[in-house]
Amino acid sequence: MSALLTRTRLAYLGIILLLLLVGIFQSWSVAMVMINLCLISAVMALGVNIQWGYAGLFSAGTVGFVALGGLAGVLISEAPIPEAWDVGGAGLIYSVAVLAALIAAVLIILTVMKPGTVRRIVLTFVILGGYFTVRYFFDPATEAIEGVNPAGQGFLGGLGLPILISWPVGGLLAALVAWGIGKVALGLRSDYLAIATLGIAEIVIAVIKNEDWLARGVKNVSGLARPMPKEIVLQESPTFIGWVEWLHSGALSTVAGDERIQMLRDYAQQDAGLFVKLIYMLLFTIVLLILFALAQRALNSPWGRMMRAIRDNEVAAEAMGKNVTKRHLQTFILGSAVVGIAGAMLTTLDGQFTPSTYNPLRFTFLVWVMVIVGGSGNNHGSVIGGFLIWFVWVQAEPAGIFMMDMLTFFMAPDNPVRLHLLDAAAQMRPLLMGLVLLLAMRFSPKGILPEPVRTVR
Amino acid sequence: MELLNTFALMSNYVFVPALAYGSQLALGALGITLVFGVLRFANFAHGDLMAFGTMGVVLMTYWLQAQGVSIDPLPTALLALPVGIALAVGVSLLIDRTVYRFYRRRRAAPVVYVVASVGVMYVLNGLTRFIIGPDDQRFTDGARFLISAGDFKRMTGLDEGITIKLTQALTVVVAVLMVAALFWFLQKTRTGKAMRAYSDNEDLALLSGISPDRVVAVTWVIAAVLATVAGTLYGLDKSFKPFVYFQLILPMFAAAIVGGIGQPIGAIVGAYIVAFSEVMLTYAYKRALMYMGPEGWGPDGLMQILSTEYKFAISFLILVFVLLVRPTGIFRGKVI
């Protein structure tokens, strides 16, 4: 145990050192951008670790839950668009009402009628009729909504609430979808959850990309509200300039007059950027710490012990009276919710919602690599994995180009092989990450920080 | 006459494309189901194995075309097929040797294989994109049509034509030949019987002296051959783009599970179910209804049940339906 503790401390120290090096050799701004994304990655890894490390559930659809969290960012923070509600709100509400009635009707038929051919025929007709009724209201409504000022709006807008609220809401949204998919796929073969989550992620992303009335689809929503003032506002604010003056009083005292004003303006500009990143960093750190503390408590509680028992031997746990399917559903929902929160955080940090960036390599697979390299079943491991793998990911592309450059230095600059290799270096990421995952699984299956061995006293 | 026109229209836009697409899916799903039956895991890398093998075919086709080799009216890709197959078989055996064998010896849980296969998927995907790039490749040549719309209209005097592309006809013929050969192999040869025995009960098969390494190797060879052929036919029919092949795993999984995973017959039936549902639900019925209805009448919308962007949702819905109603699939595959 103490060896693991030393190892954990060393790992954290190493990460801090790595980020300090980036700060010193690249720039502090780059380092802070990296830290912010590392923090978000760590939250995602924590979520996936709850699924994989605690319960051994493999979800191939993390990207879908990230996207749902991001969607929550838009739906919560954007101002509502009254014109859009005027033209299409009623139709949309009717179609939702019809949909609810349809679901109720199907449930009633399923309980009242006896199974058989008659029931099947009735069900088919009810579902088809209901579907076309929904479309009858839905199609004109969405078309009208998308027609409202399509260049800048063309969607319903959101609730106009502070964007921080979208973080828990993103978690809830993800949890809801996870509940649905878990209900269907859990309790069957373990591969089925992987396949089903792969499918739901594709669908979530297809919906977000194509349903323009919801969040503008691939036209993106940019300029989302932020939890702190913008850099421009900060640069003008007297309080902030006062802070900058105090911070740089040494440098400023060496010059005077116009030169001093110019210098102060430069400092204010530079510090405003850093300040905003710092605030994000604090917010993300708070979220990570809270989630980490909760995850750790859960892992060490009787519930966590039960989860490990189920993971290590399902049959034995079931024989002891544990409801394996229910516990799996629970962990799957919890993990997805954490991923959803991270998704909302990411959209907040970006300040925009861009559905085309949700690609499985970047969100599903990378997070997997983080958890497995970091050490599945160990929350510290997930955090370390999140930081380390994000660092490698960011540095992989320049490193790949550099490597190709070195490999082909003897060729003429316009040699087609050299050009192709340099061009293809951008494709190095999936290859590299796939290799990292396979090598980690093979040679270090426990990861950097293995799951602590627990013994009964 | 109106009815015949409707029939021709539907055949042209629904039946023929769905038949070709279903045949391509069937070959892919057969590979997935065989790997599942013998190695007992859902192979996420199958779509990218398809892409990898097809890449070999595409590059070889380009080379042959540059050499002036042609088997017009048939596409040159048929000549290049053995190269792609050899590449896919080689890489499959190499991956099994370096990745999966380790877990097999340790008798790891199925989910560990799945995770490993996701790793393999990205390695193959990276290699493919590294070698040929992520862009669209069109490598179809030779005659375009077996029956063109004009010919058909002239022959029958209908307003609507049925077009059968050569690649579609080729797909169906090749798929039938491949499936026949596969079933003959599984039913009649010693190795095929050993494979089925191993899939049915691993321990009993081992006791009977069946070599597991041999069975596994044969399975990979068959899966790679099927994947390359399926990928090449799909690429000839549409075009070759690595990302699209990655996306094909969802309909292929759906096909394998609908039919009953581990059951070769099931994979074929499932593939046609998925393909026909996909094409029928995303087809715009406007013109078909115009023929059926009174003169000069037409529906307002396109009469499309789902827009084509959501075609993957259809495989998913079928999958969910089957998991809810009959998780073993139509032909009672392995479950739990």
Boltz contact constraints between the chains, C-beta under 6 A:
constraints:
  - contact:
      token1: [A, 58]
      token2: [B, 111]
      max_distance: 6.0
  - contact:
      token1: [A, 58]
      token2: [B, 114]
      max_distance: 6.0
  - contact:
      token1: [A, 184]
      token2: [B, 320]
      max_distance: 6.0
  - contact:
      token1: [A, 184]
      token2: [B, 323]
      max_distance: 6.0
  - contact:
      token1: [A, 188]
      token2: [B, 327]
      max_distance: 6.0
  - contact:
      token1: [A, 189]
      token2: [B, 336]
      max_distance: 6.0
  - contact:
      token1: [A, 190]
      token2: [B, 110]
      max_distance: 6.0
  - contact:
      token1: [A, 190]
      token2: [B, 111]
      max_distance: 6.0
  - contact:
      token1: [A, 191]
      token2: [B, 42]
      max_distance: 6.0
  - contact:
      token1: [A, 191]
      token2: [B, 114]
      max_distance: 6.0
  - contact:
      token1: [A, 194]
      token2: [B, 114]
      max_distance: 6.0
  - contact:
      token1: [A, 195]
      token2: [B, 42]
      max_distance: 6.0
  - contact:
      token1: [A, 195]
      token2: [B, 253]
      max_distance: 6.0
  - contact:
      token1: [A, 199]
      token2: [B, 250]
      max_distance: 6.0
  - contact:
      token1: [A, 199]
      token2: [B, 316]
      max_distance: 6.0
  - contact:
      token1: [A, 202]
      token2: [B, 312]
      max_distance: 6.0
  - contact:
      token1: [A, 203]
      token2: [B, 313]
      max_distance: 6.0
  - contact:
      token1: [A, 203]
      token2: [B, 316]
      max_distance: 6.0
  - contact:
      token1: [A, 206]
      token2: [B, 309]
      max_distance: 6.0
  - contact:
      token1: [A, 206]
      token2: [B, 310]
      max_distance: 6.0
  - contact:
      token1: [A, 210]
      token2: [B, 309]
      max_distance: 6.0
  - contact:
      token1: [A, 424]
      token2: [B, 130]
      max_distance: 6.0
  - contact:
      token1: [A, 427]
      token2: [B, 129]
      max_distance: 6.0
  - contact:
      token1: [A, 427]
      token2: [B, 130]
      max_distance: 6.0
  - contact:
      token1: [A, 430]
      token2: [B, 122]
      max_distance: 6.0
  - contact:
      token1: [A, 430]
      token2: [B, 125]
      max_distance: 6.0
  - contact:
      token1: [A, 430]
      token2: [B, 126]
      max_distance: 6.0
  - contact:
      token1: [A, 431]
      token2: [B, 123]
      max_distance: 6.0
  - contact:
      token1: [A, 431]
      token2: [B, 126]
      max_distance: 6.0
  - contact:
      token1: [A, 433]
      token2: [B, 122]
      max_distance: 6.0
  - contact:
      token1: [A, 434]
      token2: [B, 119]
      max_distance: 6.0
  - contact:
      token1: [A, 434]
      token2: [B, 122]
      max_distance: 6.0
  - contact:
      token1: [A, 434]
      token2: [B, 123]
      max_distance: 6.0
  - contact:
      token1: [A, 434]
      token2: [B, 126]
      max_distance: 6.0
  - contact:
      token1: [A, 437]
      token2: [B, 119]
      max_distance: 6.0
  - contact:
      token1: [A, 438]
      token2: [B, 99]
      max_distance: 6.0
  - contact:
      token1: [A, 438]
      token2: [B, 119]
      max_distance: 6.0
